[in-house]
Amino acid sequence: MKEKTFPEIRETTMGLQLTGIHHLTAITANAPGNLRFYTGTLGLRLVKKTVNQDDTSAYHLFYADAEATPGTDITFFDWPVGRERRGTNSIVRTSLRVASPESLAWWKEHLSGETVATGEIDDIGGYPSLDFEDPEGQRLRLVSDGGKGDSHAWSQSPVPVEHQIRGLGPIIISVPDITNTEAVLTRVMNMRKARDHASPDGEGQVHVFEMGEGGPAAELHVAVQPGFAPARQGAGAVHHVAFRAPDQETLHQWTARLAEFRLPSSGEVERYYFRSLYFREPNGILFEIATDGPGFTADEPLETLGERLALPPFLEPNRAAIEAGLKPLA
């Protein structure tokens, strides 16, 4: 088979579409407390207890819906670091979808009962929303998606079925200048500019980009905030956001597309539960494109996801040493 020429690559990749947010990975310095908050207070399911494949001294914890559906995972690296310094050139808030404004009212009361401070329920970027933070300052937002689309409630969640978190919503990033970021989002990643709105904190304008079928599970919100200093990652920060590709063939096309635009990338990385491609947008924010499969049941039954330390096959020979280096979660 002859090597593709530049025009052929453009023809096969220009119609590519990301289908939504795949997962978001953040940083904790307190894995036991993180586990208590996300499974106890927020009622999510721990669907994979594994390690950072590039730093096996650190847990990588995945929280999601009952079936570990792509697009529902908020994940954490456990690193012994200080708090983040907030600022621009970073991912600044993670949205989680619930079914209705009535659910937001339930959550406001529930979080207050757990001594978690919240904002007021308000319309932000087109969705009824409720802002709050986890104990390490991870900035979160509950948004009502109107109950549209599939959801998979977890029977063992302490949160009532009708109010459970349904998955990830819009992810909000901050940049000092949108010019080059918008070029990458629209020209390279084939996102569509949907609308603008004022930042709820009064700091700059927010530009909404959508992918796939659009809607809150498939939006990236870009706040333009030139007055902020660059952020420094730490506990409470977001490490990267991942976008959905249906399968490996589609990921191969994204790899070709990044090369076509001469955008440096990691090349494809085998993560066992999905295959990934990493690159940075022009302000240095780390993006990932990840395949929907094979998923977290590749090495564990659905019924017992997250109950034991799971290691991909290439790390399994080192299990004893890895387990000895990890702190207890309870």
Rosetta blueprint (number, residue, H / E / L):
1 M L
2 K L
3 E L
4 K L
5 T L
6 F H
7 P H
8 E H
9 I H
10 R H
11 E H
12 T H
13 T H
14 M L
15 G L
16 L L
17 Q L
18 L L
19 T L
20 G L
21 I E
22 H E
23 H E
24 L E
25 T E
26 A E
27 I E
28 T E
29 A L
30 N L
31 A H
32 P H
33 G H
34 N H
35 L H
36 R H
37 F H
38 Y H
39 T H
40 G H
41 T H
42 L L
43 G L
44 L L
45 R E
46 L E
47 V E
48 K E
49 K E
50 T E
51 V E
52 N E
53 Q L
54 D L
55 D E
56 T E
57 S E
58 A E
59 Y E
60 H E
61 L E
62 F E
63 Y E
64 A E
65 D L
66 A L
67 E L
68 A L
69 T L
70 P L
71 G L
72 T L
73 D E
74 I E
75 T E
76 F E
77 F E
78 D E
79 W L
80 P L
81 V L
82 G L
83 R E
84 E L
85 R E
86 R L
87 G L
88 T E
89 N L
90 S E
91 I E
92 V E
93 R E
94 T E
95 S E
96 L E
97 R E
98 V E
99 A L
100 S L
101 P H
102 E H
103 S H
104 L H
105 A H
106 W H
107 W H
108 K H
109 E H
110 H H
111 L H
112 S H
113 G H
114 E L
115 T L
116 V L
117 A L
118 T E
119 G L
120 E L
121 I L
122 D E
123 D E
124 I E
125 G L
126 G L
127 Y E
128 P E
129 S E
130 L E
131 D E
132 F E
133 E E
134 D L
135 P L
136 E L
137 G L
138 Q L
139 R E
140 L E
141 R E
142 L E
143 V E
144 S E
145 D L
146 G L
147 G L
148 K L
149 G L
150 D L
151 S L
152 H L
153 A L
154 W L
155 S L
156 Q L
157 S L
158 P L
159 V L
160 P L
161 V H
162 E H
163 H H
164 Q L
165 I L
166 R L
167 G E
168 L E
169 G E
170 P E
171 I E
172 I E
173 I E
174 S E
175 V E
176 P L
177 D L
178 I L
179 T H
180 N H
181 T H
182 E H
183 A H
184 V H
185 L H
186 T H
187 R H
188 V H
189 M L
190 N L
191 M L
192 R E
193 K E
194 A E
195 R E
196 D E
197 H E
198 A E
199 S L
200 P L
201 D L
202 G L
203 E L
204 G L
205 Q E
206 V E
207 H E
208 V E
209 F E
210 E E
211 M L
212 G L
213 E L
214 G L
215 G L
216 P H
217 A H
218 A H
219 E E
220 L E
221 H E
222 V E
223 A E
224 V E
225 Q L
226 P L
227 G L
228 F L
229 A L
230 P E
231 A L
232 R E
233 Q L
234 G L
235 A E
236 G L
237 A L
238 V E
239 H E
240 H E
241 V E
242 A E
243 F E
244 R E
245 A E
246 P L
247 D L
248 Q H
249 E H
250 T H
251 L H
252 H H
253 Q H
254 W H
255 T H
256 A H
257 R H
258 L H
259 A H
260 E H
261 F L
262 R L
263 L L
264 P L
265 S E
266 S E
267 G E
268 E E
269 V E
270 E E
271 R L
272 Y L
273 Y L
274 F E
275 R E
276 S E
277 L E
278 Y E
279 F E
280 R E
281 E L
282 P L
283 N L
284 G L
285 I L
286 L E
287 F E
288 E E
289 I E
290 A E
291 T E
292 D E
293 G E
294 P E
295 G L
296 F H
297 T H
298 A H
299 D L
300 E L
301 P L
302 L H
303 E H
304 T H
305 L L
306 G L
307 E L
308 R L
309 L E
310 A L
311 L L
312 P L
313 P L
314 F L
315 L L
316 E H
317 P H
318 N H
319 R H
320 A H
321 A H
322 I H
323 E H
324 A H
325 G L
326 L L
327 K L
328 P L
329 L L
330 A L
